């Protein structure tokens, strides 16, 4: 029995009149997120000298397609970050030689952030391994169960993002 089940059983005993399904679902999602982060994601990125947030920047540039460049504004809008948070990430990635900042030829007032050859090689190698790592984390579920869960979580996320 996992710790969410223990807590729910205690609440059922103490307040049997409550419908605890929402608490149980929210608790399980929270604990699952923590497990995924601590057991799978953080160690994976740490082994590659990165934080998840830094990989997120590299992956966003890579999936933008060639020439793998975006403005800082485009990056922080996609990643939903403050400009200060983005600046700190970009500084670390530039210092590591994984990105470069250069003038934007389409707008002299802005810069472009682009992957260096080293950054592109790292993200091209890491993404397939990252997907394999996530597959290991989800392996207690069958492929069909993963698809069902994905559809349900997508529906929940759509509702939350729509403010419902």
C-alpha positions as CSV (number, residue, x, y, z in Angstrom):
1,X,0.0,0.0,0.0
2,X,1.5,3.4,-1.0
3,X,1.5,6.4,1.3
4,X,-1.3,8.1,-0.6
5,X,-3.5,5.1,0.1
6,X,-2.5,5.1,3.8
7,X,-3.5,8.8,4.1
8,X,-6.8,8.3,2.3
9,X,-7.7,5.3,4.5
10,X,-7.0,7.5,7.6
11,X,-9.2,10.3,6.2
12,X,-12.0,7.8,5.4
13,X,-11.8,6.6,9.0
14,X,-11.8,10.2,10.4
15,X,-14.2,11.8,7.9
16,X,-16.3,9.1,6.2
17,X,-18.8,11.6,4.9
18,X,-16.2,13.1,2.4
19,X,-15.8,12.0,-1.2
20,X,-12.0,11.6,-1.1
21,X,-11.5,10.6,-4.7
22,X,-10.3,14.1,-5.7
23,X,-7.8,14.1,-2.8
24,X,-6.6,10.6,-3.8
25,X,-6.1,11.5,-7.4
26,X,-4.3,14.8,-6.7
27,X,-2.1,13.1,-4.1
28,X,-1.2,10.3,-6.5
29,X,-0.3,12.7,-9.3
30,X,1.8,14.8,-6.9
31,X,3.7,11.7,-5.6
32,X,4.1,10.3,-9.1
33,X,5.6,13.6,-10.3
34,X,8.0,13.6,-7.4
35,X,9.1,10.0,-8.1
36,X,9.6,10.6,-11.8
37,X,11.7,13.7,-11.0
38,X,13.8,12.2,-8.2
39,X,14.3,8.7,-9.5
40,X,14.4,9.2,-13.2
41,X,14.8,12.7,-14.5
42,X,17.2,14.4,-12.1
43,X,19.7,11.5,-12.1
44,X,19.5,11.3,-15.9
45,X,20.3,14.9,-16.5
46,X,22.8,15.2,-13.7
47,X,24.8,12.3,-15.4
48,X,25.0,14.6,-18.5
49,X,26.1,17.6,-16.5
50,X,22.7,19.3,-16.9
51,X,19.7,20.3,-14.9
52,X,16.3,19.5,-16.3
53,X,15.6,23.2,-16.9
54,X,18.7,23.5,-19.0
55,X,17.9,20.4,-21.0
56,X,14.4,22.0,-21.6
57,X,16.1,25.0,-23.3
58,X,18.3,22.8,-25.4
59,X,15.4,20.5,-26.4
60,X,13.2,23.5,-27.2
61,X,15.9,24.9,-29.6
62,X,16.3,21.4,-31.2
63,X,12.6,20.9,-31.8
64,X,12.3,24.3,-33.3
65,X,14.1,22.8,-36.3
66,X,17.2,24.0,-38.2
67,X,18.9,26.4,-37.7
68,X,18.0,25.6,-34.0
69,X,17.7,29.2,-33.0
70,X,15.0,31.3,-31.2
71,X,14.9,34.7,-29.6
72,X,15.1,34.8,-25.8
73,X,11.5,36.1,-25.8
74,X,10.3,33.1,-27.9
75,X,12.2,30.8,-25.5
76,X,10.7,32.2,-22.3
77,X,7.2,32.3,-23.8
78,X,7.4,28.6,-24.8
79,X,9.0,27.6,-21.5
80,X,6.8,29.9,-19.4
81,X,9.7,31.5,-17.5
82,X,10.5,34.9,-16.3
83,X,13.1,36.8,-18.4
84,X,15.5,36.7,-15.3
85,X,15.1,32.9,-15.0
86,X,15.8,32.5,-18.7
87,X,18.9,34.7,-18.6
88,X,20.4,32.6,-15.8
89,X,19.8,29.4,-17.8
90,X,21.2,30.9,-21.0
91,X,24.3,32.2,-19.1
92,X,25.0,28.7,-17.8
93,X,24.4,27.0,-21.2
94,X,26.6,29.5,-23.0
95,X,29.4,29.1,-20.4
96,X,29.2,25.3,-21.0
97,X,29.5,25.9,-24.8
98,X,26.1,24.4,-25.6
99,X,24.5,27.6,-26.9
100,X,25.6,30.8,-28.4
101,X,24.0,34.3,-28.5
102,X,24.3,36.3,-31.7
103,X,22.7,39.3,-33.3
104,X,19.3,38.6,-34.9
105,X,19.7,39.4,-38.7
106,X,15.9,40.0,-38.9
107,X,15.8,42.4,-36.0
108,X,18.8,44.5,-35.0
109,X,17.3,45.1,-31.5
110,X,17.2,41.4,-30.6
111,X,19.5,38.4,-30.2
112,X,19.1,34.8,-31.3
113,X,20.0,31.9,-29.1
114,X,21.2,28.9,-31.0
115,X,22.6,25.5,-30.3
116,X,26.3,25.1,-30.9
117,X,27.6,22.0,-32.6
118,X,28.3,20.6,-29.1
119,X,24.8,21.5,-27.9
120,X,23.2,19.9,-30.9
121,X,25.3,16.7,-30.5
122,X,24.3,16.5,-26.8
123,X,20.6,16.9,-27.4
124,X,20.6,14.5,-30.4
125,X,22.2,11.9,-28.2
126,X,20.2,12.6,-25.0
127,X,16.7,12.7,-26.4
128,X,16.4,9.1,-27.4
129,X,18.0,8.1,-24.1
130,X,15.6,10.4,-22.3
131,X,12.6,8.7,-24.0
132,X,14.0,5.3,-23.0
133,X,14.4,6.5,-19.4
134,X,10.8,7.7,-19.3
135,X,9.7,4.3,-20.8
136,X,11.4,2.5,-18.0
137,X,9.6,4.7,-15.5
138,X,6.2,3.9,-17.1
139,X,6.9,0.2,-17.6
140,X,4.5,-0.9,-14.8
141,X,1.7,0.1,-17.3
142,X,1.1,-1.8,-20.5
143,X,1.2,0.2,-23.8
144,X,-2.6,0.3,-23.9
145,X,-2.8,1.5,-20.3
146,X,-0.2,4.2,-21.1
147,X,-2.4,5.4,-24.0
148,X,-5.5,5.5,-21.9
149,X,-3.7,7.4,-19.1
150,X,-2.3,9.8,-21.7
151,X,-5.7,10.5,-23.1
152,X,-7.2,11.1,-19.6
153,X,-4.3,13.3,-18.4
154,X,-4.5,15.3,-21.6
155,X,-8.2,15.9,-21.0
156,X,-7.4,17.0,-17.4
157,X,-4.6,19.2,-18.5
158,X,-6.8,20.9,-21.2
159,X,-9.4,21.6,-18.6
160,X,-6.9,23.0,-16.1
161,X,-5.3,25.2,-18.8
162,X,-8.7,26.4,-19.9
163,X,-9.3,27.5,-16.3
164,X,-12.0,25.0,-15.5
